[in-house]
Amino acid sequence: MADADITSNITLDLPTMRAHYEGGTLDESELAGTWHEQLQYWLDQAAQQGVVEPNAMVLATADPQGRPSSRTVLAKGLDARGVVFFTNYTSTKSHELAATRYASATFPWYSLQRQAHVRGTVEKVDVAETAAYWASRPRESQLGAWASPQSVVVHSRNTLDSSLANIQRQFADAEEVPVPPHWGGWRIRPEVVEFWQGRRNRMHDRLRYKLTRDGWKVERLGP
């Protein structure tokens, strides 16, 4: 009841809420030669500046009827081929990715007044790549991947706790926990990668790498 009373006294004036962007600039001459080098550079800077989970990205998918959904996932791979994340293949996101083969993801580095956006086709990563990442995960996370019926309605929290306890018993004597057959990686193969830097007066810098028949080209967009 006390929490409800405190919450009721908080009123946000949404129309007047705004931040002033004074953090920096982004010029074509400052970009790396490739989109993945530029994204890696910004990821490194975000980590150096103390951004919490700088590899967190908002992944957007859509069902076959075009109805969108989004959620935050963690990027776990980056190279010229694309951006990789791992998940349950029975989840809503995986069903939508399998149906449309297309996704977008945004890295929101609010404290740096920056964001990066990746959009393109998707593919499952191969078994070897999934196994290599799986081996790097803490055992507790591995067990959680086995125990979680991701995106499925569950009766209660106790249902989840019981599922985890059962999995812990199942693999109690196993030196290594195997990769679940329903779990693995997705790679977004970009067609467009945009880098956004906040500027004064909402005249932001937006530079994007766009894949064309002649290769990648850099374009500036209006804010």
N, C-alpha and C positions, 0 to 999 in steps of 0.2 A: 504493500500500500504506500509506503514511504517513497519508493521509486516512482510510482505513478504520480504522486504529488509533485515530486521534483520535475518530472518530465513535463507535466502540464504547465509549469511556469516558464518553459523555454519556448520562445516564439522566434522563428527565423524569418527575416524579411527577405525572401528569396530574390525579388526583383532588384534589390540594391546590393546584393552580395557580388563582389567582384575582386579579383586580384589584379595587381599592376605588374606587368611583365617587364623586368629590367635585367634579366639574367644574361643576355648575350645576343649574338647575331649568328647567322648562318649564311655564308656566301658560297657560290659555286666553286670558287678557288680553294675552299677549305675541305671539300669532299674528298674522300678516298677514291681510288680508282675503281673499286667495285662496291656494290651495295653491302656485301657481307663483311668486308673490311670496315666500312663505315659503321655498320651496326655493331660489330665487335668493339670498335673504338668507343662508341657511346655507352655500350654495356660496361666496358672497363671503367670509364669515367664515372658512371653511376655507382659502381661498386666502390671506387676510391672516395667518392663523396659521401659514402655511408648510407646510400639508399637501401632500404630494407627490401630484400629479395628483388634485386634489380632485373633478374631474368623472368619476373612475373609478367605475363601478358594476358590480355583479355581476348579470348578466342571466341569468334562469332561463327556460327554455323546456321544452316537453314534446313527445314524438312522439305520433302518433295513438293509441298504446296507453297513453298516460299516463306513459311512462317519462321522468323529468326529466333535464335536463343544465343545467350552468351554466358561465359563464366571465366574465371581466372585459372590459368594453368601455368606451369613452369617450363620455360624453354630449357631443354637439356642437350641440345646439339645445334651447331651453327657452322656451316661451311658453304661453299659455292652452290651446293645442291639445294640448300634450303634451311629451314628452321624446324627442329624436331622437338616433340613433346611425347610423353608416354601416358597411357591411360588404360582403362578397362575397355575392351572391344565390345562389351555388351551395353555400354553406357549410351545415353541419349546422343551425346556428341559423336560417338563412333557410328551409330546408326545413321545419323544425318550426313556424316562425312562419306560413309560408304554409298549413300544414295545419291549425293550431289557431286562428290569429288571436288569440292571447292570450299575454301575457308579464308577468313581474314583474322589477323591478330594485331593488337595494339599494345605496345610497351608504354605505360603511362608514368613517366618520371616527373611527377608533379613538382617535387622540390627543386628540380633543375630547370623547370619551365620548358620541358622537352617531351616529345613523344615520337615514337617510330611506329610505322604501320606497314604490315606485310600482307599481301593478298595474292592468292594464286591457287593452283590445283594441289591436290593432296595425294599421298600414296603411303601405304604401310611400309615401315622400315623392315629390312630383312631380319631373319631370326638371329643371325650372329650379332648384329648391332643391338637388338633388344637384349640378348643375353649379356653382352658386355656392360650395358648400363645397369641391368638387373643386379649383376654381381657387385656393383658399387653402392647399392642401396643398403641402408641399415636393415638388420634382420627384422626389426619390428615393423618397418615399412613393407617388407616382403610379405610378412604374415598378414598385414592389413589388406594387402592387395588380394590375397586368397580369401579373406573373410568377408570383404565388402561386396554386397550385391548392388553395385553402383547403379543409381537411378531407379531402383526398384522400391516400391512402397514397402516399408517394414512396420511391424506392429508397434514396436517401442524401442527405446534405447537398450533395454535388456536383451532384445533380439540380437542387436549388433554385438553387445558384450558377450553373449553366449556363443555367437558365431566365431568370434575371435578366440574365445577360450577353447572351443573345439579344435580350431586350426592349430593353436599352440600345442595342444595335446597330440595332434596328428603328426606334427613335425618335431616333437620334443627330442627325439633321438636322432634326428637328421642333422648331419654336419652342415649341409647346405640345403637351402630351401629352393626348389626348382621354380622356373618361370611358369606361372599359370597359363594354361592354353588360351585363356580369354583375355590376355593382357599383352600389350606391346606398344610400339611407337608409331606415330604418324609424322610424316614430313610435309610441310608446306613448301611447295616449289614456287617461288614468287614470280609473278608477272609484273607486279608493281611494288616498290618499296619506297615509302615516303618518310622524310625526316622533317620534323616540325619544331621550330624554335620560337618561343613566345617573344613578342616585341611590343614596344609601347604603342598605345592608341589602337590596339588590336590589329596592327599591320604586321602580322606574323610572317616569318620566313617559312616557306614550304618548298622543299626541293625533293623531287622524286626521281628514282631510277625506274625507267619503263622498258620492258622487254619488247623489242620490235623484230621484224624479219631480218634487220641488219645488225642485230645485237642490242645491247643496252644503251639507252640515251638518257641524259639528265634534263629535266624540265623544271621550271619554276612555276608554281601555281599561285594564284591570288589567294589571300587569306580568308 
